[in-house]
Amino acid sequence: MMDKAREIALMVLYNIDKKDAYSNLALDEALKQAKSDKKEIQSRDIGFISEIVYGTVSWKLTIDEIIKKHSNIRIKKISPWILNILRMSIYQIIFLDKVPKSAAVNEGVNLAKRYGHRASSNFVNAILRKVEKKDYEDFFSIESDMDRISKTTSMPIWIVEELAKQNEIKKVEEICEASNLKPKLYIRVNYLKTDRQTLKKELEKQSIKVTEVENEKFLIVEGAKNIEKLKSFQEGWFSIQDEAAGLIPEQLKPQSNQKVLDACSSPGGKTTYMAELMKNQGEIKAWDIHEHRVKLVDKAANRLGITIIQTEEKDASIYDPQYYEYFDKVLLDVPCLGIGVIKRKPDIKWKKKKEDIEKITTIQKAILENCAKYLKDKGELVYSTCSILQEENDKIIQDFVKNNKDFKIVENLQIYQNEKTDGFFICKMQKNKT
């Protein structure tokens, strides 16, 4: 089945590359299609396909540099099918010690015969036989810090340069390296329905490895296949949420019977966590600009047994006078470039561009300026992103408090991605009119 697994991985990579599909959606669709075609796919095959897809997407920049070294044909001139066969094969040779080089080469050549022509398979064979792990190791001797970090971590150089504006080179390197780590799967316990120990025992019955963390609301799980199909998930015992993301509602500290706004709420992870912290007592207005995303919040709330969330399709950047100084707490988890969650969404590296910074910060400023008007005197507001760029975070906040004297910063927290968590920015502010 391993050759069929590679073929499925190739299909996914082609769709990502040529149809601008997202990795997770393209992978899910391919696996569903394989099952509907009654192709037997074992758990290990699914794992191997996922490894190739996410690994190849994550390391695309580095892999392409290796192709350039060995190819006498420019990358733009190589057929998309052949290019992605080269990419996935080189990923296996360089980064997957469990795959013998001979297997990666032979299967790459076989795929080239099916998706190219005789010259294509010869071309693939010639390049792959030249590729060695040393090709990657040589990048570490590059003198330019920006270029070295970019090629050894497969990070677009514009992101490396932006991070270097606010961090020392060693820190930039650590951040970029962490963006390639495999993310841990965290779940958040729904204390409205269960407790941590009960949930832990239930999951362990399913042969899922469960690790406790310091925060009693969260657990790390390993070996959970189709976790959303588990009875304990469907009955609302837990949500899938990174521990760092959970810090955002925890910083806001919504209390029972308060009026709370989550202005950019979908898909609802932070919204529902606030409701749980409020013990399902009070009022949460949950807005999103798209109807289909609002429905995701409703679905999450219903599954978790939460009744205090009132969803609405609404643009948070447009003023609504009925909510002037209406809320005790406001959460603004604003749209962002997502540079802090690249290890979960490697597509971000290739879909986002430097010029997107100006576009997204315009939206962020508008939401903050507008929704600040909805906060009561003495109320608290949390502004957060899953990005780690200063322009989206500190700069937005400093400009805001400079122009809004009623607001003071209570706490500023920048979390960079590491082996434990994703990267986030969280700023808590209080409104004081007197």
PLY file of the C-alpha trace (Angstrom):
ply
format ascii 1.0
element vertex 434
property float x
property float y
property float z
element edge 433
property int vertex1
property int vertex2
end_header
0.00 0.00 0.00
3.00 2.30 0.49
3.21 3.14 -3.24
-0.54 3.95 -3.26
0.02 6.13 -0.19
2.68 8.09 -2.07
0.34 8.50 -5.03
-2.40 9.91 -2.78
0.15 12.26 -1.21
1.16 13.41 -4.69
-2.47 14.15 -5.60
-2.82 16.27 -2.47
0.41 18.17 -3.11
-0.64 18.86 -6.71
-3.99 20.29 -5.54
-2.24 22.46 -2.96
0.26 23.69 -5.52
-1.93 24.22 -8.59
-5.45 24.68 -7.18
-4.44 26.79 -4.17
-6.06 24.27 -1.82
-5.31 24.25 1.92
-3.26 21.27 3.14
-5.75 20.03 5.72
-8.78 20.32 3.43
-7.02 18.77 0.43
-5.73 15.90 2.59
-9.15 15.23 4.15
-10.80 15.23 0.73
-8.23 12.82 -0.72
-8.60 10.38 2.16
-12.40 10.47 1.88
-12.13 9.84 -1.85
-9.78 6.90 -1.30
-12.24 5.34 1.15
-15.18 5.87 -1.22
-13.18 4.19 -3.98
-12.81 1.26 -1.57
-9.04 1.52 -1.49
-7.83 -0.08 1.72
-6.02 2.55 3.74
-4.55 1.50 7.05
-3.81 3.84 9.95
-0.09 3.65 9.19
-0.79 4.62 5.57
-2.82 7.65 6.67
0.04 8.63 8.97
2.56 8.25 6.14
0.45 10.28 3.70
-0.01 13.03 6.28
3.71 13.01 7.07
4.64 13.45 3.41
2.04 16.16 2.76
2.68 18.34 5.80
6.43 17.73 5.71
6.75 18.60 2.03
4.61 21.74 2.40
6.53 22.83 5.51
9.97 22.34 3.92
9.12 23.51 0.38
11.56 26.44 0.30
14.50 24.31 1.47
13.59 21.44 -0.85
13.31 23.78 -3.84
16.81 25.10 -3.12
18.09 21.52 -3.28
16.28 20.95 -6.58
17.87 24.13 -7.99
21.29 22.79 -7.02
20.89 19.55 -8.98
18.56 20.50 -11.85
19.62 22.07 -15.12
15.97 23.02 -15.70
14.52 26.02 -13.87
11.84 25.14 -11.32
9.20 27.21 -13.13
9.79 25.12 -16.24
9.35 21.74 -14.50
5.93 20.09 -14.87
3.87 20.54 -11.65
3.45 16.76 -11.35
7.18 16.11 -11.70
8.09 19.01 -9.42
5.89 17.67 -6.63
7.25 14.15 -7.13
10.74 15.61 -6.65
9.66 17.60 -3.60
8.01 14.70 -1.77
10.86 12.32 -2.64
13.53 14.76 -1.46
11.56 15.32 1.75
11.75 11.58 2.40
15.49 11.40 1.61
16.48 14.40 3.73
14.04 14.36 6.64
12.62 10.83 7.01
15.27 8.50 8.42
12.78 5.62 8.47
12.53 5.66 4.66
15.52 4.13 2.80
16.84 6.40 0.07
16.43 3.60 -2.46
12.70 3.36 -1.70
12.20 7.12 -2.03
14.09 7.15 -5.35
12.41 4.08 -6.84
8.89 5.15 -5.88
9.58 8.67 -7.13
10.68 7.30 -10.50
7.61 5.01 -10.67
5.33 7.99 -10.05
7.19 9.98 -12.73
6.51 7.19 -15.24
2.79 7.43 -14.45
2.51 11.21 -14.36
5.13 12.20 -16.92
6.94 10.53 -19.79
10.18 8.57 -20.26
12.36 11.68 -20.15
10.58 12.78 -16.95
11.36 9.54 -15.13
15.00 9.74 -16.24
15.13 13.35 -15.03
13.65 12.43 -11.64
15.99 9.46 -11.31
19.08 11.57 -12.10
18.23 14.27 -9.56
17.13 12.00 -6.73
20.26 9.86 -6.96
22.38 13.00 -6.48
20.47 14.19 -3.40
22.16 13.60 -0.03
21.51 14.82 3.50
24.65 16.94 3.09
22.71 19.14 0.66
20.66 20.34 3.62
23.58 20.47 6.05
25.49 22.78 3.69
22.90 25.53 4.23
24.10 25.94 7.83
27.41 27.35 6.57
25.75 30.25 4.70
27.31 33.50 5.98
24.24 35.76 5.70
22.09 35.29 8.83
18.84 36.02 6.98
19.62 33.65 4.13
20.92 30.90 6.45
17.84 30.99 8.69
15.51 31.09 5.69
17.06 28.04 4.00
17.69 25.94 7.12
14.16 26.47 8.49
12.25 26.84 5.19
10.94 30.24 6.24
10.25 32.97 3.68
12.94 35.59 4.02
10.45 38.43 4.49
9.19 36.78 7.70
12.77 36.25 8.91
13.51 39.93 8.26
10.36 41.09 10.06
11.20 38.96 13.10
14.77 40.30 13.07
13.42 43.84 13.51
12.19 42.91 16.99
14.47 40.05 18.11
18.12 39.03 18.27
19.26 36.64 15.55
19.46 33.68 17.93
15.85 34.23 18.97
14.73 34.58 15.34
16.39 31.25 14.57
14.66 29.58 17.53
11.26 30.90 16.44
11.74 29.72 12.85
12.98 26.30 13.97
9.98 25.91 16.28
7.65 26.60 13.35
8.65 23.20 11.89
8.01 21.18 15.04
5.11 18.77 15.08
2.37 20.38 17.18
1.05 18.65 20.25
-2.68 17.99 20.36
-4.25 19.78 23.33
-7.83 19.39 24.49
-9.80 21.57 26.90
-11.94 19.88 29.54
-15.57 21.06 29.66
-16.21 21.33 33.40
-19.90 21.95 32.73
-20.14 18.24 31.88
-17.17 16.43 33.43
-13.79 16.87 35.15
-10.21 16.19 34.11
-9.75 12.83 35.81
-13.04 11.41 34.53
-12.25 12.52 30.99
-8.70 11.18 31.25
-9.94 7.73 32.29
-12.51 7.71 29.49
-9.89 8.52 26.84
-7.42 5.97 28.21
-10.10 3.31 27.75
-9.85 4.11 24.02
-6.06 3.41 24.14
-5.31 7.14 23.89
-2.25 8.38 25.74
-3.18 11.32 27.97
-0.70 13.68 29.66
-1.67 16.20 32.32
-0.32 19.76 32.16
-0.12 22.43 34.84
-3.34 24.08 33.71
-6.07 21.75 35.01
-8.41 22.75 32.17
-6.13 21.16 29.54
-4.69 17.77 28.57
-2.28 16.59 25.87
-3.47 13.55 23.92
-1.52 11.21 21.63
-2.65 8.37 19.40
-6.20 9.69 18.98
-7.49 8.70 15.54
-10.60 10.60 14.36
-10.86 12.32 17.72
-14.03 14.20 16.74
-15.83 10.87 16.27
-15.26 9.85 19.90
-18.43 9.67 21.97
-16.84 11.87 24.64
-16.22 14.60 22.03
-19.67 14.36 20.48
-21.27 14.57 23.91
-19.33 17.74 24.67
-16.86 16.58 27.29
-13.99 18.46 25.67
-12.90 20.83 22.92
-9.75 20.78 20.79
-7.79 23.91 21.69
-4.13 24.78 22.17
-3.20 25.71 25.72
-1.77 29.06 24.54
-5.09 29.91 22.85
-6.80 29.18 26.15
-4.72 31.87 27.83
-6.70 34.52 25.96
-10.09 33.95 27.68
-8.23 33.31 30.94
-6.62 36.76 30.71
-10.00 38.39 30.17
-11.45 36.51 33.18
-15.15 36.81 32.37
-17.37 36.31 35.42
-20.80 34.72 35.83
-23.69 37.06 34.95
-21.51 39.55 33.08
-22.21 40.85 29.58
-19.38 39.81 27.26
-18.62 40.50 23.60
-16.55 38.19 21.40
-16.41 40.31 18.25
-14.47 37.86 16.04
-15.75 34.62 17.48
-15.61 31.85 14.88
-14.99 28.95 15.08
-15.92 29.39 18.74
-13.08 27.89 20.79
-12.48 31.03 22.83
-16.17 31.94 22.92
-17.17 28.61 24.42
-14.26 28.68 26.86
-15.49 32.05 28.17
-18.95 30.55 28.62
-17.45 27.66 30.58
-15.48 30.10 32.76
-18.77 31.97 33.36
-20.39 28.66 34.39
-22.91 29.18 31.59
-24.41 32.17 33.42
-24.63 35.61 31.86
-24.62 36.83 28.28
-22.11 36.44 25.45
-22.63 38.13 22.10
-20.63 36.26 19.46
-20.12 37.96 16.11
-18.52 36.98 12.84
-18.64 38.55 9.40
-19.58 35.32 7.58
-22.82 33.37 8.08
-21.23 29.93 7.66
-18.65 30.78 10.33
-21.34 31.97 12.75
-22.92 28.53 12.40
-19.66 26.95 13.57
-19.99 28.83 16.87
-23.59 27.66 17.28
-22.56 24.09 16.57
-19.75 24.21 19.15
-22.02 25.74 21.81
-24.76 23.18 21.24
-22.32 20.27 21.48
-20.90 21.60 24.76
-24.32 22.27 26.30
-23.80 26.04 26.42
-26.88 28.29 26.28
-25.60 31.84 26.99
-23.99 32.49 23.59
-26.04 34.61 21.18
-24.51 34.53 17.70
-24.94 37.14 14.98
-23.55 37.74 11.50
-21.95 41.14 12.04
-18.98 43.27 10.96
-17.09 44.25 14.11
-15.53 47.26 12.39
-18.89 48.98 11.81
-20.32 50.97 14.74
-23.66 49.92 16.25
-24.97 52.56 18.70
-27.17 50.09 20.61
-24.04 48.57 22.14
-22.37 51.79 23.33
-20.82 50.99 26.76
-22.97 47.85 26.97
-20.38 45.18 27.78
-18.42 44.40 30.96
-15.77 42.54 28.95
-14.74 42.58 25.31
-12.60 39.98 23.52
-11.02 40.98 20.21
-9.22 37.96 18.79
-8.78 39.82 15.53
-8.02 38.48 12.03
-4.25 38.25 11.57
-1.48 36.79 9.41
-1.18 33.76 11.71
2.63 33.64 11.83
2.41 32.13 15.33
0.56 28.99 14.20
2.66 28.00 11.17
3.49 24.59 12.61
-0.25 23.79 12.50
-0.90 25.61 9.22
2.27 25.52 7.09
0.36 26.95 4.11
0.59 30.34 5.83
4.26 30.59 4.84
3.42 30.48 1.14
0.01 32.21 1.08
0.93 35.33 3.07
3.07 38.14 1.66
4.79 41.17 3.17
2.26 43.51 1.59
-0.49 41.74 3.56
0.77 43.42 6.75
-0.68 46.80 5.76
-4.01 45.27 4.72
-4.51 43.26 7.89
-3.41 46.01 10.29
-5.99 48.36 8.74
-8.69 45.84 9.67
-7.25 45.25 13.15
-7.16 48.98 13.95
-10.73 49.47 12.75
-12.07 46.62 14.92
-10.20 47.80 18.02
-11.22 51.46 17.61
-14.86 50.52 17.06
-15.37 47.81 19.67
-13.62 49.83 22.38
-16.73 52.03 22.31
-18.84 49.09 23.43
-16.96 48.68 26.73
-18.39 49.99 30.00
-16.37 52.30 32.22
-14.06 50.16 34.40
-14.58 47.31 31.94
-11.76 45.22 30.48
-10.80 44.47 26.88
-8.39 41.84 25.55
-6.83 42.31 22.12
-5.16 39.19 20.78
-3.70 37.63 17.63
-2.09 34.33 16.70
0.64 36.36 15.05
4.05 37.40 16.35
4.76 40.43 14.18
5.14 43.74 16.00
3.05 45.65 13.45
0.00 43.51 14.27
0.51 43.61 18.00
2.52 46.14 20.03
2.34 48.84 17.39
-1.46 48.57 17.16
-1.79 48.80 20.95
0.65 51.70 21.38
-1.13 53.74 18.71
-4.50 52.95 20.28
-3.66 53.97 23.86
-1.95 57.11 22.54
-5.22 58.14 20.89
-7.58 56.79 23.57
-6.59 58.24 26.93
-9.38 56.38 28.76
-7.59 53.08 28.19
-4.57 51.81 30.07
-2.58 48.62 29.51
-2.98 46.11 32.33
-0.79 43.38 30.86
1.06 42.72 27.61
2.05 39.17 26.76
3.95 37.95 23.68
4.24 34.18 23.41
6.56 32.78 20.75
5.99 29.31 19.38
8.09 26.59 20.97
7.94 22.83 21.44
4.95 23.22 23.80
2.74 25.94 22.35
1.83 28.12 19.41
2.71 31.80 19.18
0.24 34.42 20.44
0.00 38.06 21.45
-2.35 39.06 24.26
-2.92 42.59 25.59
-5.36 43.31 28.39
-6.60 46.88 28.79
-8.98 48.62 31.19
-11.24 51.58 30.49
-11.14 54.40 33.04
-13.08 57.52 32.07
-12.30 59.39 35.30
0 1
1 2
2 3
3 4
4 5
5 6
6 7
7 8
8 9
9 10
10 11
11 12
12 13
13 14
14 15
15 16
16 17
17 18
18 19
19 20
20 21
21 22
22 23
23 24
24 25
25 26
26 27
27 28
28 29
29 30
30 31
31 32
32 33
33 34
34 35
35 36
36 37
37 38
38 39
39 40
40 41
41 42
42 43
43 44
44 45
45 46
46 47
47 48
48 49
49 50
50 51
51 52
52 53
53 54
54 55
55 56
56 57
57 58
58 59
59 60
60 61
61 62
62 63
63 64
64 65
65 66
66 67
67 68
68 69
69 70
70 71
71 72
72 73
73 74
74 75
75 76
76 77
77 78
78 79
79 80
80 81
81 82
82 83
83 84
84 85
85 86
86 87
87 88
88 89
89 90
90 91
91 92
92 93
93 94
94 95
95 96
96 97
97 98
98 99
99 100
100 101
101 102
102 103
103 104
104 105
105 106
106 107
107 108
108 109
109 110
110 111
111 112
112 113
113 114
114 115
115 116
116 117
117 118
118 119
119 120
120 121
121 122
122 123
123 124
124 125
125 126
126 127
127 128
128 129
129 130
130 131
131 132
132 133
133 134
134 135
135 136
136 137
137 138
138 139
139 140
140 141
141 142
142 143
143 144
144 145
145 146
146 147
147 148
148 149
149 150
150 151
151 152
152 153
153 154
154 155
155 156
156 157
157 158
158 159
159 160
160 161
161 162
162 163
163 164
164 165
165 166
166 167
167 168
168 169
169 170
170 171
171 172
172 173
173 174
174 175
175 176
176 177
177 178
178 179
179 180
180 181
181 182
182 183
183 184
184 185
185 186
186 187
187 188
188 189
189 190
190 191
191 192
192 193
193 194
194 195
195 196
196 197
197 198
198 199
199 200
200 201
201 202
202 203
203 204
204 205
205 206
206 207
207 208
208 209
209 210
210 211
211 212
212 213
213 214
214 215
215 216
216 217
217 218
218 219
219 220
220 221
221 222
222 223
223 224
224 225
225 226
226 227
227 228
228 229
229 230
230 231
231 232
232 233
233 234
234 235
235 236
236 237
237 238
238 239
239 240
240 241
241 242
242 243
243 244
244 245
245 246
246 247
247 248
248 249
249 250
250 251
251 252
252 253
253 254
254 255
255 256
256 257
257 258
258 259
259 260
260 261
261 262
262 263
263 264
264 265
265 266
266 267
267 268
268 269
269 270
270 271
271 272
272 273
273 274
274 275
275 276
276 277
277 278
278 279
279 280
280 281
281 282
282 283
283 284
284 285
285 286
286 287
287 288
288 289
289 290
290 291
291 292
292 293
293 294
294 295
295 296
296 297
297 298
298 299
299 300
300 301
301 302
302 303
303 304
304 305
305 306
306 307
307 308
308 309
309 310
310 311
311 312
312 313
313 314
314 315
315 316
316 317
317 318
318 319
319 320
320 321
321 322
322 323
323 324
324 325
325 326
326 327
327 328
328 329
329 330
330 331
331 332
332 333
333 334
334 335
335 336
336 337
337 338
338 339
339 340
340 341
341 342
342 343
343 344
344 345
345 346
346 347
347 348
348 349
349 350
350 351
351 352
352 353
353 354
354 355
355 356
356 357
357 358
358 359
359 360
360 361
361 362
362 363
363 364
364 365
365 366
366 367
367 368
368 369
369 370
370 371
371 372
372 373
373 374
374 375
375 376
376 377
377 378
378 379
379 380
380 381
381 382
382 383
383 384
384 385
385 386
386 387
387 388
388 389
389 390
390 391
391 392
392 393
393 394
394 395
395 396
396 397
397 398
398 399
399 400
400 401
401 402
402 403
403 404
404 405
405 406
406 407
407 408
408 409
409 410
410 411
411 412
412 413
413 414
414 415
415 416
416 417
417 418
418 419
419 420
420 421
421 422
422 423
423 424
424 425
425 426
426 427
427 428
428 429
429 430
430 431
431 432
432 433
